[in-house]
Amino acid sequence: MTRWPDIAAGVLLAAGTLLAYREPILAMAAQWDGSPMYSYGYLIPLISGYLVWSRREQFAARPVAPSRLAGGAVVLGSLAAFAIGRLNAIQVIEQLSFVSAIAGIVLFVFGRAYLILAAPAIAYLLFMVPFWDAFTEPLHWPFQVNSARLGVAMMQAIGIPVYREGTIIALPNLLMEVARECSGVNYLVSVLALALPMAFLRLEQQWRRVVLIGSSLVVAALANSLRVALIGTLAYYEVGSPLHGPFHVLHGLFVAGIGFVVIFVGLRLLEDAPTEAAPAAVANEAMSSEGWRLRDVFGLATVFWTLAFVGVAPPAVEVSLARPLETLPLQLGSWTAVGFESANSLPVSASVRAAWSGADRKLERLYRGDNGQTARVEVYYFAVQRQGREIISSASADLHRQASLTQVDTGTSRQFSANAVRWPDRKEVGLFWYDAAGRTEAGQISTKLTTMWRAIVFRRTNGAAIILRTSDHPGALEDLQDLAKALRPALASLLTTDEGR
């Protein structure tokens, strides 16, 4: 029989955990609201709770045997990850640590047997963390191409004159493109999020679960090709909108809908015949104050309530520039400044503005080389990184998706890496890299790791993003590399490198 002290302790622990993690949780909810890919997120905790409820008899049949040492280690490790994520403004680490903290609490309070039973439900919570695009990102292009190829084949099969080049589909009366947003990849995550619990709850044999999950994903992927074919066919016959068909019913959600249909039909075909229900297990009377030790639960609750009000990590220290950005030399090698103003008063690429909009200091200056070509230098300095004000973010990730790595010759035996990018719509070429306390980085992960190390050791997350832009002309990239060669050492005297300051 459950006692009121047990209920009170459980409520206190749950409330304290949610309060301590309130910011990453609210950030997840904001992502669920703002991204069609993660719009299913609100259902994940409910489904996870039902997965636990579905095993209530198995939980009741097992004794409570707290694993305080292992559980405490998992909780402490989760809180350490939480602190590192908060200090470095890496929200996904904070969100993942929330899931691992739940696992640690179960292990600490109830023991290993309970954690094994609860593992599927806890692991399922990972679907609410918005990090799946890191896995789906490489799939977009091949899915775009295959959707266009199969969609065109379907249209040609019914006699529609259509031609394809890459992801561009040419009809006699319309030119279509299977854009990245129309690859159908994002909706596969929602299909998987539904297929997993349905297979777990309704199917007993492992092979049946694999068949259900695999078939739903494959059919949902093929459904995007059907969607492309239907849109093209309706556009050819001028029925409804040329973008998503009549009443926009052929939106990307069409892919998820087909996947959901396959899940429910597949369950019907793969389910085992119903068997006689097993007798209910005897309720576990060990889940009392003698079993899970109220003092342990209250102790954990105290830890999380304290973190909720005090915080998990001291804030990073703001680091001022060694010298103002405006003191950047007007002569950089063979390049001479021909104009300089604040970044806000000059035309800046929208993608660049979005990538580093949270910078504390900005400089944009125009230089002209000996060959007569001009190039724009932009420096975005962050005195400290916070949530929503990071050098590496989803916005800067868009730039990296368009970029390729290149090497800049420094005039010595050493080179440094930078990202080369072209904007065909703007007829521009760009070159960008990062400076973290004197260390030059080009990659997103390497920049984050360098910043993380400095945050842990020195409590400093300052750094700068540097981008050079010029018109797209023969030798444009070589011009930018020449300017970068002279710019990098000149910036070294402006950006702070002394960790002891």
C-alpha positions in Angstrom: 0.0 0.0 0.0 1.4 3.4 -1.0 2.0 5.8 1.8 1.6 9.6 1.7 5.3 10.2 2.6 6.3 8.2 -0.5 4.0 10.3 -2.7 5.2 13.5 -1.2 8.9 12.5 -1.7 8.2 11.5 -5.3 6.4 14.7 -6.1 9.2 16.8 -4.5 11.8 14.9 -6.5 9.9 15.2 -9.8 9.2 18.9 -9.3 12.7 19.7 -8.3 14.1 17.9 -11.4 11.7 19.7 -13.7 12.5 23.1 -12.1 16.3 22.5 -12.3 16.0 21.6 -16.0 13.2 24.2 -16.8 15.3 26.2 -19.3 16.4 23.2 -21.6 12.8 21.8 -21.3 11.3 25.1 -22.4 13.8 25.3 -25.2 12.7 21.9 -26.4 9.1 23.0 -26.3 9.9 26.0 -28.3 11.6 23.8 -30.9 8.5 21.6 -31.0 6.4 24.7 -31.8 8.8 26.1 -34.4 9.8 23.1 -36.4 7.5 20.7 -38.3 10.2 18.0 -37.8 9.7 18.0 -34.0 6.0 18.9 -33.8 5.3 15.5 -32.3 7.5 16.3 -29.2 4.5 17.0 -26.9 3.4 13.4 -27.3 6.7 11.9 -26.3 6.5 12.2 -22.5 2.9 10.9 -22.6 3.9 7.9 -24.7 6.9 7.3 -22.5 4.7 7.3 -19.4 2.3 4.8 -21.1 5.3 2.5 -21.8 6.1 2.5 -18.1 2.4 2.0 -17.2 2.2 -1.0 -19.6 4.8 -2.8 -17.5 3.3 -2.0 -14.1 2.8 -5.6 -13.2 6.4 -6.4 -14.0 7.6 -3.5 -11.9 5.3 -4.7 -9.0 6.8 -8.2 -9.2 10.4 -7.0 -8.6 11.8 -5.9 -5.2 13.1 -2.4 -4.8 16.9 -2.6 -4.4 18.4 0.9 -4.6 21.8 1.1 -6.4 23.0 4.3 -4.6 26.6 4.2 -5.8 25.9 3.6 -9.5 22.8 5.8 -9.5 24.6 8.6 -7.7 27.4 8.4 -10.3 25.0 8.7 -13.2 23.1 11.6 -11.5 26.4 13.4 -10.8 27.6 12.7 -14.4 24.4 14.1 -15.8 24.6 17.2 -13.6 28.3 17.7 -14.7 27.1 17.5 -18.4 24.3 19.9 -17.6 26.9 22.4 -16.1 29.2 22.0 -19.1 26.3 22.6 -21.5 25.1 25.6 -19.6 28.6 27.1 -19.4 29.2 26.6 -23.1 25.7 27.5 -24.2 25.2 24.1 -25.8 21.6 23.4 -25.1 21.5 19.9 -26.6 24.0 18.7 -24.0 21.7 20.1 -21.3 18.7 18.4 -22.8 20.4 15.0 -23.2 21.6 15.3 -19.6 18.0 15.6 -18.5 17.2 12.2 -20.0 20.3 10.6 -18.4 19.4 12.2 -15.1 16.1 10.4 -15.1 17.9 7.1 -15.7 20.2 7.9 -12.8 17.3 8.7 -10.5 15.6 5.4 -11.3 18.8 3.5 -10.6 19.5 5.4 -7.4 15.9 5.1 -5.9 14.7 1.7 -7.3 17.7 -0.2 -8.5 19.1 -2.0 -11.6 16.0 -4.3 -12.2 13.7 -1.3 -12.4 16.1 0.6 -14.7 16.2 -2.3 -17.1 12.4 -2.4 -17.2 12.2 1.4 -17.6 15.0 1.6 -20.2 12.7 1.5 -23.3 10.6 4.3 -21.9 13.6 6.4 -20.8 15.4 5.9 -24.1 12.2 6.9 -26.0 12.5 10.3 -24.3 15.4 11.0 -26.7 12.9 11.6 -29.4 11.8 14.8 -27.7 15.4 16.2 -27.8 15.9 18.2 -31.1 19.1 16.7 -32.2 17.9 14.3 -34.8 18.6 16.7 -37.7 22.3 15.9 -37.1 21.5 12.4 -38.4 19.0 13.3 -41.0 21.0 16.1 -42.6 23.2 13.9 -44.8 20.0 12.2 -46.1 18.4 15.2 -47.6 20.3 15.4 -50.9 20.0 11.7 -51.8 16.3 11.7 -50.9 15.7 14.8 -53.0 17.4 13.2 -56.0 15.6 9.8 -55.6 12.2 11.5 -55.0 12.6 13.5 -58.2 13.8 10.4 -60.2 11.0 8.1 -59.0 8.4 10.9 -59.3 9.4 11.6 -62.9 9.3 7.8 -63.7 5.7 7.6 -62.3 4.6 10.6 -64.4 6.3 9.2 -67.5 4.5 5.9 -66.9 1.1 7.6 -67.3 2.2 9.5 -70.4 3.1 13.0 -69.0 5.9 14.6 -71.0 8.4 15.5 -68.3 12.2 15.9 -68.0 14.5 15.8 -65.0 17.9 17.3 -64.4 19.1 16.6 -60.8 16.3 17.8 -58.6 14.7 20.1 -61.2 11.6 18.7 -63.0 10.5 20.4 -66.2 6.9 20.1 -67.3 5.5 21.8 -70.5 3.8 24.4 -68.3 5.8 24.4 -65.1 9.3 24.1 -63.7 9.5 22.3 -60.4 12.2 21.7 -57.9 12.4 19.0 -55.2 13.8 21.4 -52.6 15.6 20.3 -49.4 12.5 21.0 -47.4 10.6 18.6 -49.7 12.9 15.7 -49.3 10.6 14.0 -46.9 13.4 13.1 -44.5 12.2 15.2 -41.6 8.9 13.4 -41.4 10.6 10.0 -41.2 11.6 10.8 -37.6 7.9 11.3 -36.6 7.1 8.0 -38.3 9.9 6.2 -36.4 8.7 7.9 -33.1 5.3 6.3 -33.6 6.4 2.9 -35.0 8.8 2.1 -32.1 6.3 2.2 -29.2 3.5 0.6 -31.3 5.9 -2.3 -32.2 7.1 -2.5 -28.6 3.6 -2.6 -27.1 1.7 -4.7 -29.7 4.3 -7.2 -31.1 6.1 -9.8 -29.1 8.6 -11.2 -31.6 11.7 -9.2 -32.5 11.5 -9.9 -36.2 7.9 -8.7 -36.4 9.0 -5.4 -34.7 11.8 -5.0 -37.2 9.5 -5.7 -40.2 6.9 -3.1 -38.9 9.4 -0.4 -38.3 11.4 -1.0 -41.5 8.4 -1.2 -43.8 6.8 1.9 -42.4 10.1 3.9 -43.0 10.6 2.5 -46.5 7.0 3.1 -47.6 7.0 6.6 -46.0 10.2 7.4 -48.0 8.6 6.1 -51.2 5.5 8.1 -50.5 7.5 11.3 -51.1 8.2 10.2 -54.6 4.4 9.6 -55.0 3.8 13.1 -53.6 6.2 14.6 -56.2 4.4 12.6 -59.0 0.9 13.7 -57.8 2.0 17.4 -57.5 3.5 17.2 -61.0 0.5 15.5 -62.5 -2.0 17.9 -61.0 0.2 20.9 -62.0 0.3 19.5 -65.6 -3.5 19.3 -65.7 -3.7 22.6 -63.9 -5.7 21.2 -61.0 -5.4 23.1 -57.7 -2.2 24.8 -56.4 0.9 24.0 -58.5 2.9 23.8 -55.2 1.1 21.3 -53.0 -2.0 20.3 -54.9 -5.7 21.1 -54.1 -6.1 22.6 -50.7 -2.3 21.9 -50.1 -3.1 18.3 -49.1 0.1 17.2 -50.7 2.3 19.0 -48.1 5.2 17.2 -46.4 2.8 15.8 -43.8 1.5 13.5 -46.6 4.7 11.5 -46.1 4.1 11.0 -42.4 0.5 10.2 -43.0 1.4 7.3 -45.4 3.8 6.0 -42.8 1.2 6.1 -40.1 -1.2 4.1 -42.3 1.5 1.5 -42.9 2.1 1.2 -39.1 -1.6 0.5 -38.3 -2.1 -1.8 -41.2 1.2 -3.6 -40.4 0.1 -4.1 -36.8 -3.1 -5.7 -38.0 -1.2 -8.1 -40.2 1.7 -8.9 -37.8 0.0 -9.1 -34.5 0.0 -12.5 -32.8 -3.3 -14.1 -32.0 -4.6 -12.9 -28.5 -3.7 -15.2 -25.7 -5.3 -15.7 -22.4 -4.2 -13.0 -20.0 -1.7 -14.1 -17.4 -2.7 -13.8 -13.8 -1.9 -10.4 -12.3 1.3 -10.3 -10.3 1.2 -9.7 -6.6 1.7 -6.1 -5.8 5.1 -5.3 -4.5 4.9 -4.1 -0.9 8.6 -3.3 -0.8 8.0 0.1 -2.4 7.6 1.8 1.0 9.9 3.9 3.1 11.8 0.7 4.0 12.3 -0.2 0.3 13.3 3.1 -1.3 14.5 5.0 1.8 12.7 8.3 2.0 15.9 10.0 3.2 17.5 9.1 -0.2 14.6 10.5 -2.2 14.4 13.6 -0.1 18.2 14.0 -0.5 18.0 13.9 -4.2 15.0 16.2 -4.2 17.1 18.7 -2.1 19.9 18.5 -4.7 17.6 19.4 -7.6 15.7 22.1 -5.7 19.0 23.7 -4.8 20.1 23.6 -8.4 16.8 25.1 -9.5 17.4 28.2 -7.4 21.2 28.4 -7.4 22.0 27.2 -10.9 24.3 24.4 -12.1 27.3 26.4 -13.2 28.9 29.8 -12.6 28.4 32.1 -15.5 31.3 32.5 -18.0 33.4 35.6 -17.7 33.0 38.4 -20.2 36.4 39.1 -21.9 37.0 42.5 -23.5 38.9 43.0 -26.6 42.6 43.7 -26.3 42.0 46.7 -28.6 38.9 48.0 -30.4 38.1 46.4 -33.7 38.2 49.8 -35.4 42.0 49.8 -34.9 42.4 47.0 -37.5 45.1 48.3 -39.8 44.0 50.1 -43.0 46.7 48.3 -44.9 46.7 44.5 -45.0 49.4 43.3 -47.3 48.5 44.4 -50.8 45.0 45.4 -49.7 44.0 49.0 -48.7 40.9 50.1 -46.8 38.5 52.1 -49.0 35.7 52.5 -46.5 34.7 51.4 -43.0 31.6 51.8 -41.0 29.7 49.8 -38.4 28.3 46.5 -39.6 24.7 47.7 -39.1 24.9 50.4 -41.7 26.3 48.3 -44.6 24.6 45.6 -46.7 25.2 42.3 -45.1 24.2 38.8 -46.3 21.0 37.7 -44.5 22.6 34.3 -43.8 25.6 36.0 -42.2 23.5 38.4 -40.2 21.4 35.4 -38.8 24.5 33.4 -38.1 26.2 35.9 -35.7 23.5 38.3 -34.8 24.3 38.0 -31.1 27.8 39.3 -31.4 28.9 42.0 -28.8 31.2 43.8 -31.2 31.0 44.0 -35.0 33.2 45.5 -37.7 32.8 45.6 -41.4 35.3 47.2 -43.7 35.9 47.3 -47.5 39.4 46.7 -48.9 40.7 47.0 -52.4 43.6 44.9 -53.7 46.3 45.8 -56.1 44.4 44.1 -58.9 41.4 46.5 -58.4 39.1 43.9 -56.8 37.3 44.8 -53.6 36.5 42.5 -50.6 34.5 43.1 -47.5 36.0 42.1 -44.1 33.5 41.3 -41.3 34.5 40.5 -37.8 31.9 39.4 -35.1 33.3 39.3 -31.6 31.6 37.5 -28.7 32.8 38.6 -25.2 30.8 35.7 -23.8 28.5 33.1 -25.3 25.0 32.6 -23.9 21.9 30.8 -25.1 20.8 32.5 -28.3 24.2 34.2 -28.6 26.6 31.6 -29.8 29.3 31.5 -32.5 28.1 28.0 -33.5 24.4 27.8 -33.8 21.7 26.4 -36.1 22.0 29.6 -38.2 25.7 29.3 -38.7 25.2 25.6 -39.5 23.3 26.8 -42.6 26.5 28.5 -43.8 28.6 25.3 -43.1 26.2 23.2 -45.2 27.0 25.4 -48.2 30.7 25.5 -47.5 33.7 23.4 -48.3 37.0 23.3 -46.5 40.0 25.1 -48.0 43.6 25.8 -46.9 45.0 29.3 -46.6 48.8 29.7 -47.1 50.4 31.8 -44.4 53.6 32.3 -46.2 55.4 29.9 -43.9 55.4 26.1 -43.8 52.1 26.3 -41.8 48.6 26.7 -43.2 45.2 27.3 -41.6 41.8 25.9 -42.6 38.9 28.1 -43.6 35.4 27.5 -45.1 34.8 28.6 -48.7 31.3 29.3 -49.7 29.5 30.6 -52.8 26.1 32.4 -52.9 25.0 32.2 -56.6 21.9 34.3 -55.9 24.1 37.2 -54.6 27.0 36.4 -57.1 29.4 36.4 -54.1 32.1 34.2 -52.8 33.0 34.0 -49.1 35.7 32.7 -46.8 35.1 32.3 -43.0 36.7 30.9 -39.9 36.7 31.3 -36.2 39.2 32.6 -33.6 39.0 31.1 -30.1 41.7 32.9 -27.9 44.2 32.9 -30.7 43.4 29.4 -32.0 42.1 29.3 -35.5 39.3 26.8 -36.2 37.1 26.1 -39.2 34.9 23.2 -38.1 31.8 23.5 -36.0 32.7 20.6 -33.7 36.3 21.6 -33.3 35.3 25.2 -32.4 32.8 23.9 -29.9 35.3 21.5 -28.3 37.9 24.3 -28.1 35.4 26.6 -26.5 34.2 23.9 -24.1 37.8 23.2 -22.9 38.4 26.9 -22.3 35.0 27.3 -20.5 35.8 24.4 -18.1 39.4 25.4 -17.4 39.2 29.2 -17.6 35.5 30.0 -17.5 35.9 31.9 -20.8 33.9 31.4 -24.0 34.9 34.5 -25.9 35.8 34.2 -29.6 35.2 35.7 -33.0 33.8 34.8 -36.4 35.6 36.3 -39.3 34.2 36.3 -42.9 35.5 37.8 -46.1 33.2 38.4 -49.1 33.8 39.5 -52.6 32.0 39.4 -56.0 32.1 36.1 -57.8 34.8 36.6 -60.4 37.7 34.5 -61.8 40.2 34.1 -59.0 37.8 35.3 -56.3 38.7 32.6 -53.8 42.5 33.2 -54.4 41.9 36.9 -53.7 40.1 36.1 -50.4 42.9 33.7 -49.4 45.5 36.4 -50.0 43.5 38.9 -47.9 43.0 36.2 -45.1 46.8 35.6 -45.1 47.4 39.3 -44.1 44.3 39.7 -41.9 44.9 36.8 -39.5 48.0 38.1 -37.9 46.6 41.6 -37.8 43.6 40.4 -35.9 45.8 38.6 -33.3 46.7 41.9 -31.7 43.0 42.9 -31.3 41.5 39.7 -30.1 42.3 38.7 -26.5 44.4 35.5 -26.1 45.6 35.9 -22.5 43.4 33.5 -20.4 44.5 35.1 -17.2 43.1 38.5 -18.0 
